[in-house]
Amino acid sequence: MIGYVIRRILLAIPVLLGVLLLVFAISRGLPGDPITVISGEFEPSPEVRRSLERELGLDQPLAVQFLLYCRRTFTGDWGKSIFTGESVSSLTLHRFGATLELAVISIIIAATIGLLLGYFGAKRMGTLTDKITRFLCTGGFSMPVFWWGLLLILIFSVYLAILPPMGRGGIENLILPSLTLATVNFGMIARLTRACMLDVLTQDHVFAARAKGLTDRTVFIRHVLRNAIVPVFTFVGLRLGLLMGGAIITETVFAYPGIGRMIVDAIFMRDYPVIVGGIFFVAAVVFIINLLVDIIYAGLDPRIRFERRAV
């Protein structure tokens, strides 16, 4: 296992370098530049433009800019925001804290609802309960995020006036964006849970458990759910990694100050250090979450450990 983790970490180095190069190239390819944004409606004179380019380090060739940025990035210096002067690393960590709250709460809600719906759908396969469950699941992951978020704001903030429509504060500010993200995710979790449980139901050990005279409740909980939960856990872990990368649409709809909203604002402002630093941080977080999911998956399923030892 230690060797596997070391190989994954070494493999992450060229992957992160590739992400850094791609994001750097795309950010520089955006129409406009920070100087134009800073100048507003007035086109700066050539002297002013050259002075600002020299001050921001934009007067050097792109290859030199990229190499200098790589050196600073891997030493922990992600630069400063062009417009606020704030350290990109501290700004990213602060925004990530807000995204982390939203991601964890929403995935807990989605996993709880999804597992329950998947369990009852598999247990009552072919009945009206199963059809209602599948309808709710399909409606959940088919619903546009921005539309569902705006509908929740209209109901709970405008008509009922019981929840704040935007911003970050207490737990009440997390309810609507968390429900928005959970609605999109619980349908996929429920469908996967139902499919995995139905697959386990056809295996020999389940028939043996029924032959022993165990009740359906015992068979489902001890033999079906425990075996079906492993791939579901993997999916939930991967979804959590994506959510920690920033739920851009949800954070934009609810004006939630997360890392996804930070990257979007930086793109509009052509704030190059924030764009590159934010996306690089997101890539690193997704890699770490995926690695942790793989390790825990191997702990849950002994067959995975055996296969890795055999390799």
C-alpha positions, 0 to 999 in steps of 0.5 A: 500500500505504501508503494502504491501511494508513493507511485500515485504521488510521483505520478501527480507531479507531471499531472499537476505540471500539465494542469499548471501549463494548460491553465497558464496558457488558457488564462493568457489566451483570454481576450483582454488583459488586466491593464485594460480592466484596470484602465476601465473605459480609458485606453492607457497610453503606451508609456503607462501600459509598458510601466504597468506590464513591467510592474506586473511582470507581463513584459517578459516572454510567456515561457519565462513567465511560466517558468518563474511561476512554476518555481514560485508555485512549488515553493509555496509562493502563488503571487498576489492578486493584481487588483487587491494585492492579497496573497493568492494562497491565503485568499484561496485557503479562505475561500476553500473553507467556505466551499468545504462547508458547503460540499460536506453538508450537501454530500451528507444530505445527498448520501443519506437520501440517496442511500435510503431511496436506493435501498427501498427501490431495490427492496421493493423492485417493480412495485409502486415504491420503486417507480416513485423512487426512480422518478425522484432520482431521474428528476433530481439529477436531470434538474438544471442547477441554476433553475432549482437554486432560483426556485428555492430562493423564490419560495423560501426567500421571496414568498416565505421570507424564512431563509436568506437568499445569498451570502455566507453567515450562519447555518441558515445561509447554507441550507438553500445552496446545500439543498440545491447541490444535494438534489443534483447528487442524491439521484445519482447516488440512489440509482447507483445504490439500487443497481449495486444492491440488485446485482448483489441479490443475484450472488450465491451468498445471498441465496445461501443466507436465504436458505438458512432462513434469515429474514429479508431485513437481515439479508438486505442489511448484513449481506446485500447493503454491506457489499453494495455500499463499496462502489457507492462509497467510491462514487460519493468520495469522487463527488465530494472531491468535485464539490470541493473543487467549487460548485461554480453555478451554485456559488454564483446563484447564491453569491456564496464566497467559495473557491468556484466564485473566486475563480469566476470573478478572477476570470472576469477581472483577468486576475492571472495569479488568482486564476492559475493559483485557484485552479491549481489548488482545485486540481491538487484537492481533487487528486488528494481526495481521489487518492484517499478514496482509493486507499479507503476502498482498498480497506473496505474490499479485501479483494482490492488489497489482494490484487495489489499485492499480487501485482 
